[in-house]
């Protein structure tokens, strides 16, 4: 029973690691300057930013690392815009 609970906990924690940063999906596979859509489906441009992600290279628990990424920056009135 303990093994099943431990396995379920591990799978749940791994699922969270797969959640992409806000406004980054529109820039997947794109280059800086490309046109994109924000998470709110507003037009924007892919810009360089920094994102945090879980790093499991030293095993669990993961540590948070900051990496360079692209995010879709919408108009200044878009509340989800990243600069």
TAZI-V595132 format. One record per residue. RES is the residue in one letter. SS is DSSP state (A for helix, B for strand, O for the rest). NEAR is the number of other C-alpha atoms within 12 Angstrom. Layout:
# TAZI-V595132
RES&SS&NEAR ; RES&SS&NEAR
This chain:
# TAZI-V595132
X&O&7 ; X&A&8 ; X&A&9 ; X&A&10 ; X&A&11 ; X&A&12 ; X&A&13 ; X&A&14 ; X&A&16 ; X&A&18 ; X&A&14 ; X&A&13 ; X&A&18 ; X&A&20 ; X&A&13 ; X&A&15 ; X&A&21 ; X&O&14 ; X&O&16 ; X&O&21 ; X&O&29 ; X&O&25 ; X&O&36 ; X&O&37 ; X&A&23 ; X&A&32 ; X&A&31 ; X&O&22 ; X&O&15 ; X&O&21 ; X&O&19 ; X&O&23 ; X&O&16 ; X&O&21 ; X&B&23 ; X&B&30 ; X&B&28 ; X&O&31 ; X&O&25 ; X&O&21 ; X&O&18 ; X&O&22 ; X&B&24 ; X&B&32 ; X&B&29 ; X&B&32 ; X&B&29 ; X&B&23 ; X&B&23 ; X&B&18 ; X&B&21 ; X&B&21 ; X&B&22 ; X&B&25 ; X&B&18 ; X&O&15 ; X&O&12 ; X&O&10 ; X&O&11 ; X&O&15 ; X&O&15 ; X&O&18 ; X&B&15 ; X&B&16 ; X&B&14 ; X&B&14 ; X&B&15 ; X&B&16 ; X&B&28 ; X&B&34 ; X&B&38 ; X&B&40 ; X&B&37 ; X&O&28 ; X&O&21 ; X&O&15 ; X&O&12 ; X&O&20 ; X&O&16 ; X&O&24 ; X&O&27 ; X&O&28 ; X&O&20
